Amino acid sequence: MEARLEGLGDFWAQVLDFAEKTAVRVGTQLMADFGQVQAAEKLDGGLVTQSDKWADQEIREAITAAFPTHGVLSEEGEHIFPDTEWCWIIDPLDGTTNFARGIPIWGISMGLFYQGFPVFGYVYLPPLAQTFCGYWNEKSESLPITKGAFLNYQQIHTSGDSISKNHFFNFCTRSISAIEHPFPCKIRMLGVATYNFLMVAAGITLGGVEATPKIWDIAAVWTIINAADGVWVPLETESIFPLEAGKDYSNRSYPTLVLSRPDLVPVFQPLVQSLSQSAKP
């Protein structure tokens, strides 16, 4: 791997190199399967394919081989947060419906946690040839960490633009009930939770909301959003982090609003606050 991100210590260079090589390898096979596989419906109403399951196993095995002391929590595998200092939380194929239907917005998401807090995020979207990564640490001064958010290894930052009808705001399908007319921005639905939020980190949209994301939907992007100086606004009062060892996260949702800067919170939060009820089991 080239030294594309200056100032990384050996540990973070190793983490980035691992994430990149694993995602590219898995992504190559997923591209061969793209639009060619049959999807089945899960108990929660979402779709799953054999490609999801294959990618999940490949990534979990790669983590175990490279970082044998790290735990793993994944959408298609173990949902109980392990009692380990380090843990990877993965979504092996975020955007399965898009993937199965031939829509080229889907990706591989990997977040690394330290003592229950997210510190590294990596999202690779093979059809778009886009790689997002970010580092963020606010809990331990002993970690050799560099704060930063990147798209294709170029630093990114949220937008400083004023609200207008020509700026975008991303919704998920479960949050459209919160759309009020007239809405301050143009509305988009991309079908991928991570990408909805990453567009804010990259300065392309002013905000985005997800009504029922799970921990694997936010594990990587939380780090990237914060490193890009975005604003993460939970729509419920219960804190997200630290994650608790032994806790089952399969049914826990995190209704979330993400914005490009703090002064937009009083504008958009009242419009979507009702979505906190969607996360109730």
PyMOL commands that set and color helices and strands:
alter all, ss='L'
color gray80, all
select helices_A, chain A and resi 10-33+50-66+96-101+126-128+173-178+193-201+215-218+221-227+262-279
alter helices_A, ss='H'
color red, helices_A
select strands_A, chain A and resi 40-41+47-48+71-74+86-94+107-114+117-125+130-135+148-151+154-155+168-170+186-188+207-210+231-234+256-259
alter strands_A, ss='S'
color yellow, strands_A
deselect
rebuild
show_as cartoon
